[in-house]
């Protein structure tokens, strides 16, 4: 073996060895627990409602239930700073909140499984909202757990593992649910309530993966010293003007709700708004397209078993390859470059769905389209998770990451709510082309944020060098 080839082999081996770490496996399983509920109130629920005869416009509006993910920053300070009486004492703050959210998820998914959209659509919507709330809470805790469980150099691998688990669970919750529904009602493409209820019942059981992982994982060590000191100082100051209980409550609320946001804007200064704009738009192309994907499959004449088989086999394989490949690319080329590549891939792949709409029913073509789409999404999401993680600071990780990931979903989810009405008015071809075009401005935002960040870092390093030189000069004169 030549020296150059041996050096390349060694670099590849070192890049891949990090995936063997125990923390990576834990995040893989927790990613599965986080990804499973999302599709149950998103595309899988859309498929169920469409097959039940609910109109497309209503399905589009129904997707607004998932906006709960966009507002999770509202209660994230509770997760960051509040201890649950029994759960925290037994498991610690992070794992305690994680188990609480997972138990609530099981109950809510069971509620969906015993609902009938034709008889009581409001009941199904209520349990779906409960799933979204509990799932968003679980996301808050897992994100904080991931950031606090390992140093920054491992975050790319943890993000990739989390993404593999997350995307795998999304496929299980879509292709798996469709497979179960088709298996319960074989050879019959007509709507059958029992088949969907059984699918959701089994999905509730699969939440046991997350529960077991939570119970057997290790509580991370969180650096709360800075936040605790600020809370204590504020409490002492407020005690001079208010009774101690009131002063304690006000200082806790300020520390939990205000300081995380002040810390973020203090660290990023003038670039903070630009960073938030990038985050709010990065996944718009993917999310807007996603709400109509399964509805599109139904309208093109694909059966549940066909969609399930394609997603389960090719979609899952390409998701695993894309997320793993994304982790290696992140370690090799850095976050911002792969963030750009991921955004470009996601926007371009939507054009493949437009071509599918022109062709119509064609299983081989759909296999290629879904495979490429999952591979691209794996790379883009792994890069995006790593980027969001790098923006948080210890002690505020749950609140800051919840804010950032909420901003990520809020605007795209709102726009996606009109997707059904847009398809009714203009058709699927125009819809998918439009979903691709709205993702192109993201590329400019990535480049702009990268350039601004590099410029600020250069100025900071120059100032630090100047200060060091001044200090050395002063010491020499002394």
C-alpha positions as MATLAB code, in Angstrom:
seq = 'XXXXXXXXXXXXXXXXXXXXXXXXXXXXXXXXXXXXXXXXXXXXXXXXXXXXXXXXXXXXXXXXXXXXXXXXXXXXXXXXXXXXXXXXXXXXXXXXXXXXXXXXXXXXXXXXXXXXXXXXXXXXXXXXXXXXXXXXXXXXXXXXXXXXXXXXXXXXXXXXXXXXXXXXXXXXXXXXXXXXXXXXXXXXXXXXXXXXXXXXXXXXXXXXXXXXXXXXXXXXXXXXXXXXXXXXXXXXXXXXXXXXXXXXXXXXXXXXXXXXXXXXXXXXXXXXXXXXXXXXXXXXXXXXXXXXXXXXXXXXXXXXXXXXXXXXXXXXXXXXXXXXXXXXXXXXXXXXXXXXXXXXXXXXXXXXXXXXXXXXXXXXXXXXXXXXXXXXXXXXXXXXXXXXXXXXXXXXXXXXXXXXXXXXXXXXXXXXXXXXXXXXXXXXXXXXXXXXXXXXXXXXXXXXXXXXXXXXXXXXXXXXXXXXXXXXXXXXXX';
ca = [
       0.000    0.000    0.000;
       1.390    3.417   -0.990;
       1.960    6.043    1.724;
      -0.735    8.318    0.249;
      -3.270    5.488    0.075;
      -2.388    4.378    3.591;
      -2.834    7.933    4.871;
      -6.266    8.211    3.247;
      -7.280    4.837    4.681;
      -6.173    5.965    8.137;
      -8.207    9.186    7.904;
     -11.305    7.291    6.800;
     -10.850    4.749    9.601;
     -10.486    7.517   12.185;
     -13.577    9.293   10.848;
     -15.690    6.141   11.050;
     -14.372    4.874   14.418;
     -16.303    7.531   16.307;
     -19.556    5.787   15.350;
     -18.591    2.877   17.632;
     -18.822    5.029   20.782;
     -21.532    4.146   23.332;
     -22.874    7.708   23.320;
     -23.458    7.443   19.589;
     -25.572    4.297   20.073;
     -27.609    5.992   22.796;
     -28.314    8.947   20.509;
     -29.226    6.568   17.691;
     -31.972    5.025   19.851;
     -33.120    8.353   21.275;
     -33.293    9.676   17.712;
     -35.660    6.811   16.932;
     -37.826    7.792   19.901;
     -37.898   11.412   18.727;
     -38.670   10.697   15.075;
     -41.504    8.214   15.599;
     -44.253   10.590   16.854;
     -43.642   13.310   14.247;
     -44.953   11.342   11.281;
     -47.955   10.148   13.279;
     -49.279   13.722   13.288;
     -47.816   14.630    9.904;
     -47.733   12.604    6.671;
     -49.073    9.291    8.057;
     -52.034   11.071    9.585;
     -52.547   12.865    6.247;
     -52.645    9.471    4.509;
     -55.183    8.141    7.038;
     -57.400   11.216    6.704;
     -57.248   11.183    2.900;
     -58.134    7.507    2.672;
     -61.010    8.149    5.076;
     -62.361   10.706    2.598;
     -61.319   13.944    4.311;
     -60.755   16.658    1.682;
     -57.257   17.948    0.849;
     -57.855   21.485    2.080;
     -58.937   20.208    5.500;
     -55.870   17.936    5.630;
     -53.638   20.916    4.917;
     -55.200   22.871    7.772;
     -55.025   19.784   10.002;
     -51.244   19.849    9.594;
     -51.162   23.021   11.715;
     -51.295   20.714   14.721;
     -47.578   20.169   14.120;
     -47.038   23.892   14.787;
     -46.677   22.822   18.414;
     -43.087   21.981   17.451;
     -42.649   25.595   16.425;
     -43.669   26.925   19.832;
     -41.726   24.542   22.063;
     -39.397   27.374   23.051;
     -42.274   28.715   25.173;
     -42.032   25.903   27.720;
     -38.387   24.937   27.149;
     -37.233   27.064   30.143;
     -39.247   24.731   32.377;
     -37.323   21.772   30.998;
     -34.035   23.597   31.452;
     -34.532   24.783   35.033;
     -37.499   22.944   36.618;
     -37.150   19.621   38.444;
     -39.989   17.094   38.278;
     -40.607   15.852   41.858;
     -40.341   12.067   41.368;
     -38.767   11.727   37.925;
     -35.854   14.088   38.621;
     -35.084   12.507   41.982;
     -34.899    9.019   40.459;
     -33.296    9.744   37.069;
     -31.895   13.278   37.083;
     -33.280   16.387   35.399;
     -32.673   15.429   31.762;
     -33.656   11.764   31.935;
     -36.564   12.554   34.261;
     -38.128   14.952   31.789;
     -37.377   12.510   28.977;
     -39.242    9.639   30.630;
     -42.183   11.894   31.549;
     -42.575   13.028   27.921;
     -42.296    9.462   26.609;
     -44.996    8.171   28.951;
     -47.270   11.026   27.891;
     -46.583   10.128   24.245;
     -47.609    6.519   24.741;
     -50.922    7.630   26.265;
     -51.601   10.150   23.469;
     -50.796    7.748   20.609;
     -53.064    5.173   22.214;
     -55.783    7.831   22.252;
     -55.295    8.379   18.509;
     -55.460    4.625   17.903;
     -58.935    4.470   19.453;
     -60.283    7.441   17.461;
     -62.395    7.558   14.298;
     -61.920   10.605   12.026;
     -65.320   10.108   10.370;
     -67.233    9.972   13.653;
     -65.259   12.374   15.824;
     -62.558   14.329   14.003;
     -62.213   16.720   16.954;
     -61.278   13.855   19.301;
     -58.562   12.698   16.902;
     -57.284   16.279   16.581;
     -57.118   16.628   20.382;
     -55.010   13.487   20.821;
     -52.850   14.485   17.829;
     -52.216   17.850   19.512;
     -51.308   15.995   22.712;
     -48.835   13.855   20.741;
     -47.307   16.966   19.172;
     -46.936   18.675   22.567;
     -45.375   15.625   24.258;
     -43.158   14.945   21.248;
     -41.933   18.547   21.185;
     -41.150   18.277   24.909;
     -39.199   15.079   24.306;
     -37.280   16.845   21.523;
     -36.311   19.644   23.930;
     -34.840   17.177   26.413;
     -33.097   14.913   23.893;
     -31.488   17.870   22.154;
     -30.133   19.151   25.472;
     -29.068   15.624   26.440;
     -27.185   15.237   23.139;
     -25.377   18.565   23.397;
     -24.391   17.983   27.039;
     -23.396   14.318   26.672;
     -20.236   14.853   24.645;
     -17.628   17.481   23.738;
     -17.979   19.606   20.613;
     -15.675   17.370   18.540;
     -18.203   14.509   18.900;
     -21.278   16.563   18.058;
     -21.106   15.847   14.308;
     -21.125   12.079   14.948;
     -23.896   12.404   17.543;
     -25.920   14.534   15.133;
     -25.463   11.938   12.370;
     -26.432    9.053   14.687;
     -29.425   10.993   15.956;
     -30.423   11.694   12.379;
     -30.134    8.015   11.398;
     -32.386    7.040   14.298;
     -34.752    9.916   13.634;
     -35.135    9.246    9.934;
     -35.405    5.495   10.503;
     -38.261    6.113   12.924;
     -39.943    8.436   10.444;
     -39.862    5.637    7.892;
     -41.165    3.150   10.447;
     -43.974    5.578   11.298;
     -44.831    5.990    7.616;
     -43.857    2.876    5.678;
     -44.193    0.701    8.777;
     -47.624    2.067    9.625;
     -48.768    1.627    6.022;
     -47.432   -1.939    5.989;
     -49.311   -2.779    9.174;
     -52.505   -1.179    7.866;
     -52.185   -3.115    4.589;
     -51.408   -6.352    6.465;
     -54.506   -6.019    8.672;
     -56.645   -5.403    5.594;
     -54.900   -7.364    2.780;
     -56.025   -7.074   -0.818;
     -58.493   -4.308   -0.119;
     -57.721   -0.715   -1.062;
     -60.945    0.608    0.465;
     -60.848    2.509    3.738;
     -60.740    0.303    6.844;
     -60.712    2.001   10.258;
     -59.462   -1.046   12.170;
     -56.297   -1.312   10.055;
     -55.288    2.263   10.916;
     -56.161    1.844   14.575;
     -53.961   -1.262   14.760;
     -51.096    0.592   13.071;
     -51.206    3.391   15.653;
     -51.523    0.891   18.497;
     -48.272   -0.784   17.420;
     -46.588    2.615   17.037;
     -47.431    3.331   20.688;
     -45.700    0.073   21.635;
     -42.562    1.061   19.684;
     -42.128    4.046   22.003;
     -40.740    1.431   24.397;
     -37.415    1.794   22.551;
     -37.045    5.327   23.876;
     -38.237    4.440   27.367;
     -35.699    1.624   27.750;
     -32.886    3.799   26.369;
     -33.747    6.542   28.847;
     -33.729    4.127   31.777;
     -30.347    2.604   30.892;
     -28.510    5.744   29.739;
     -26.298    7.969   31.891;
     -27.384   11.415   33.087;
     -25.092   14.077   31.560;
     -23.200   16.553   33.676;
     -24.592   20.032   33.083;
     -22.633   23.206   33.743;
     -25.199   25.328   35.611;
     -22.778   27.299   37.776;
     -23.017   30.527   35.789;
     -26.828   30.449   35.612;
     -27.138   29.493   39.295;
     -24.860   32.332   40.360;
     -26.834   34.857   38.322;
     -30.121   33.561   39.714;
     -28.807   33.760   43.293;
     -27.479   37.304   42.819;
     -30.741   38.478   41.284;
     -32.691   36.845   44.111;
     -30.652   38.734   46.688;
     -31.209   42.037   44.880;
     -34.957   41.453   44.532;
     -35.254   40.412   48.195;
     -34.571   44.033   49.146;
     -37.821   45.083   47.464;
     -40.052   41.984   47.479;
     -40.875   39.136   49.897;
     -38.500   36.173   49.548;
     -41.026   33.834   47.803;
     -41.793   36.521   45.207;
     -38.106   37.353   44.767;
     -37.261   33.661   44.301;
     -39.983   33.200   41.671;
     -39.024   36.325   39.728;
     -35.319   35.477   39.757;
     -36.060   31.915   38.574;
     -38.290   33.154   35.749;
     -35.680   35.693   34.643;
     -32.866   33.123   34.711;
     -34.896   30.463   32.900;
     -36.644   32.629   30.312;
     -34.602   35.774   29.679;
     -30.928   34.955   30.214;
     -30.746   32.200   27.517;
     -31.930   34.656   24.854;
     -29.698   37.472   26.133;
     -26.732   35.086   26.061;
     -27.415   34.161   22.428;
     -27.714   37.750   21.204;
     -24.685   38.818   23.258;
     -22.494   36.135   21.686;
     -23.570   36.694   18.065;
     -24.333   40.419   18.125;
     -25.370   41.878   14.769;
     -25.281   38.450   13.096;
     -27.922   36.998   15.436;
     -30.885   38.145   13.301;
     -29.247   36.864   10.111;
     -28.579   33.475   11.750;
     -32.201   33.264   12.900;
     -33.382   34.113    9.369;
     -31.285   31.274    7.942;
     -32.636   28.848   10.534;
     -36.248   29.859    9.851;
     -35.897   29.216    6.103;
     -33.457   26.304    5.865;
     -36.010   23.468    5.786;
     -38.847   25.294    4.040;
     -38.504   23.368    0.763;
     -38.491   19.982    2.494;
     -41.373   20.689    4.913;
     -43.708   22.331    2.395;
     -43.275   19.386    0.024;
     -43.553   16.781    2.785;
     -47.104   17.560    3.886;
     -48.457   16.632    0.442;
     -46.129   13.701   -0.286;
     -48.365   10.870    0.913;
     -51.483   12.606   -0.393;
     -49.689   12.779   -3.763;
     -48.955    9.044   -3.668;
     -52.619    8.265   -3.031;
     -53.789   10.532   -5.844;
     -51.249    8.974   -8.256;
     -52.778    5.555   -7.610;
     -50.030    3.950   -5.498;
     -51.238    1.379   -2.988;
     -50.230    1.435    0.688;
     -48.185   -1.741    0.283;
     -46.235   -0.289   -2.668;
     -45.391    2.958   -0.891;
     -44.476    1.076    2.277;
     -42.164   -1.311    0.429;
     -40.347    1.482   -1.416;
     -39.917    3.653    1.673;
     -39.045    0.760    3.970;
     -36.321   -0.730    1.789;
     -34.837    1.947   -0.438;
     -35.838    4.940    1.650;
     -34.392    3.522    4.864;
     -31.144    2.396    3.229;
     -30.576    5.764    1.583;
     -31.442    7.595    4.809;
     -28.828    5.613    6.715;
     -26.261    6.171    3.973;
     -27.075    9.873    3.676;
     -26.921   10.602    7.411;
     -23.740    8.561    7.908;
     -22.125   10.118    4.854;
     -23.199   13.521    6.105;
     -21.423   12.917    9.422;
     -18.180   12.005    7.633;
     -18.471   15.065    5.355;
     -19.034   17.307    8.373;
     -15.884   16.029   10.044;
     -13.885   16.448    6.825;
     -15.158   19.716    5.329;
     -16.855   21.588    8.176;
     -20.453   22.482    8.885;
     -21.142   25.462    6.612;
     -19.992   23.809    3.370;
     -22.159   20.736    3.971;
     -25.024   22.971    5.088;
     -24.906   24.579    1.629;
     -24.673   21.241   -0.189;
     -27.597   19.842    1.811;
     -29.842   22.826    1.036;
     -29.022   22.551   -2.664;
     -29.751   18.814   -2.770;
     -33.102   19.164   -0.989;
     -34.272   21.910   -3.344;
     -33.232   20.002   -6.461;
     -34.834   16.709   -5.415;
     -38.280   18.340   -5.299;
     -38.055   18.674   -9.079;
     -37.950   14.879   -9.252;
     -41.395   14.780   -7.638;
     -42.612   17.234  -10.280;
     -41.386   14.819  -12.953;
     -43.141   11.967  -11.122;
     -46.360   13.992  -11.249;
     -45.984   14.309  -15.026;
     -45.294   10.576  -15.489;
     -47.949    9.452  -13.019;
     -48.068    5.911  -11.684;
     -44.600    4.385  -12.126;
     -43.120    2.271   -9.336;
     -39.465    2.159  -10.572;
     -39.392    5.938  -10.967;
     -40.900    6.475   -7.511;
     -38.232    4.172   -6.079;
     -35.466    6.335   -7.545;
     -37.157    9.581   -6.455;
     -37.700    8.462   -2.844;
     -34.156    7.067   -2.620;
     -32.532   10.296   -3.797;
     -34.849   12.384   -1.618;
     -33.986   10.416    1.539;
     -30.255   10.506    0.800;
     -30.334   14.284    0.332;
     -32.445   14.840    3.441;
     -30.028   12.708    5.485;
     -27.062   14.912    4.546;
     -28.967   18.205    4.967;
     -30.471   17.378    8.349;
     -27.237   16.000    9.822;
     -25.494   19.252    8.858;
     -28.334   21.371   10.203;
     -28.450   19.589   13.561;
     -24.696   20.003   13.973;
     -25.009   23.690   13.092;
     -27.807   24.337   15.597;
     -25.880   22.483   18.306;
     -22.830   24.677   17.746;
     -24.913   27.794   18.419;
     -25.901   26.864   21.999;
     -24.003   27.410   25.238;
     -23.752   25.153   28.302;
     -26.361   25.767   30.970;
     -28.882   27.108   28.444;
     -28.739   24.314   25.866;
     -32.362   23.131   26.219;
     -33.893   26.595   25.946;
     -31.582   27.872   23.208;
     -31.826   24.746   21.060;
     -35.607   24.694   21.519;
     -35.773   28.306   20.355;
     -33.606   27.617   17.327;
     -35.378   24.397   16.320;
     -38.772   26.053   16.857;
     -37.803   28.897   14.556;
     -36.704   26.217   12.085;
     -40.266   24.835   11.926;
     -42.554   27.792   12.577;
     -42.492   29.579    9.213;
     -42.252   26.427    7.005;
     -45.104   24.727    8.900;
     -47.298   27.794    8.502;
     -46.650   27.935    4.753;
     -47.177   24.163    4.467;
     -50.699   24.568    5.836;
     -51.722   26.138    2.518;
     -50.197   23.331    0.438;
     -53.478   21.463   -0.011;
     -55.255   24.566   -1.270;
     -52.323   25.316   -3.611;
     -52.454   21.816   -5.124;
     -56.217   22.113   -5.618;
     -55.709   25.405   -7.442;
     -52.554   24.770   -9.508;
     -51.850   21.021   -9.537;
     -48.984   18.865   -8.312;
     -46.411   19.798  -10.970;
     -46.536   23.505  -10.167;
     -46.598   22.706   -6.449;
     -43.364   20.678   -6.505;
     -41.599   23.200   -8.757;
     -42.650   25.958   -6.374;
     -41.431   23.922   -3.388;
     -38.044   23.682   -5.109;
     -37.804   27.387   -5.975;
     -38.561   28.600   -2.442;
     -35.524   26.636   -1.218;
     -33.033   28.511   -3.433;
     -32.756   31.730   -1.332;
     -31.476   29.529    1.495;
     -28.242   29.020   -0.462;
     -27.578   32.762   -0.452;
     -28.299   32.940    3.298;
     -25.810   30.144    4.036;
     -23.080   31.934    2.100;
     -23.884   35.272    3.737;
     -23.895   33.876    7.289;
     -20.641   32.036    6.631;
     -18.941   35.149    5.281;
     -20.175   37.359    8.143;
     -19.152   34.779   10.760;
     -15.661   34.374    9.288;
     -15.247   38.143    9.151;
     -16.233   38.579   12.798;
     -13.958   35.753   13.883;
     -11.049   37.361   12.014;
     -11.703   40.690   13.753;
     -11.941   38.959   17.111;
      -8.659   37.117   16.562;
      -6.979   40.326   15.419;
      -8.147   42.141   18.552;
      -6.992   39.241   20.724;
      -3.560   39.239   19.041;
      -3.264   42.992   19.514;
      -4.196   42.707   23.187;
      -1.671   39.895   23.699;
       1.060   41.942   22.025;
       0.217   44.983   24.161;
       0.304   42.874   27.301;
       3.663   41.322   26.356;
       5.078   44.762   25.581;
       3.906   46.107   28.934;
       5.427   43.124   30.764;
       8.772   43.635   28.967;
       8.854   47.330   29.885;
       8.095   46.428   33.475;
];
